[in-house]
Amino acid sequence: MSRKARFELYRDTADEWRWRLVVSNGNIIADSGEGYASKQGAQRGIRSVKASAPDAEIVVSE
């Protein structure tokens, strides 16, 4: 049975909320890149990523 990808929500060493996207093999493939003052702010960030990128195109800059 394989595990599904998951968003992990956690407090960092500066006591700010952050999220990371962890795939089934345990690798982190994305993170918030910034700390949030509130847990709710970090959850909004997760919802924004989930809503904004399901069909994102790939653009190669050369």
C-alpha positions in Angstrom: 0.0 0.0 0.0 1.5 3.3 -1.0 1.1 6.5 0.9 -0.5 9.5 -0.7 1.2 12.9 -1.0 0.5 15.1 2.0 0.8 18.7 3.2 2.5 18.9 6.6 1.8 22.0 8.7 4.4 22.8 11.4 6.0 25.6 13.5 9.6 26.5 12.7 12.4 27.6 15.0 11.2 31.2 14.8 7.7 30.1 16.0 6.1 30.8 12.6 3.8 28.4 10.8 5.0 26.8 7.6 3.9 24.0 5.3 5.7 21.4 3.1 4.4 19.0 0.5 5.8 15.5 1.1 5.3 12.8 -1.6 4.9 9.1 -1.0 8.6 8.3 -0.8 9.1 10.9 1.9 10.7 13.6 -0.3 9.7 17.2 0.2 8.9 18.6 -3.2 7.6 22.0 -2.2 7.4 24.3 0.8 5.9 27.6 1.9 9.1 29.5 1.4 7.9 31.9 4.1 6.7 31.7 7.6 3.2 32.7 8.6 2.2 34.4 11.8 -0.9 32.2 12.2 -1.8 28.6 11.5 -4.8 29.8 9.5 -2.5 31.9 7.3 -0.4 28.8 6.5 -3.6 26.8 5.8 -4.7 29.6 3.4 -1.4 29.2 1.6 -1.9 25.5 1.2 -5.4 26.0 -0.2 -4.1 28.7 -2.6 -1.4 26.3 -4.0 -4.0 23.5 -4.3 -6.4 25.7 -6.2 -3.9 27.7 -8.3 -1.7 25.0 -9.8 -3.7 21.9 -10.8 -3.1 22.6 -14.5 -0.1 24.8 -14.4 2.0 24.7 -17.5 5.8 24.2 -17.6 7.8 27.1 -19.0 11.5 26.5 -19.7 13.7 29.6 -19.5 16.9 29.3 -21.4 
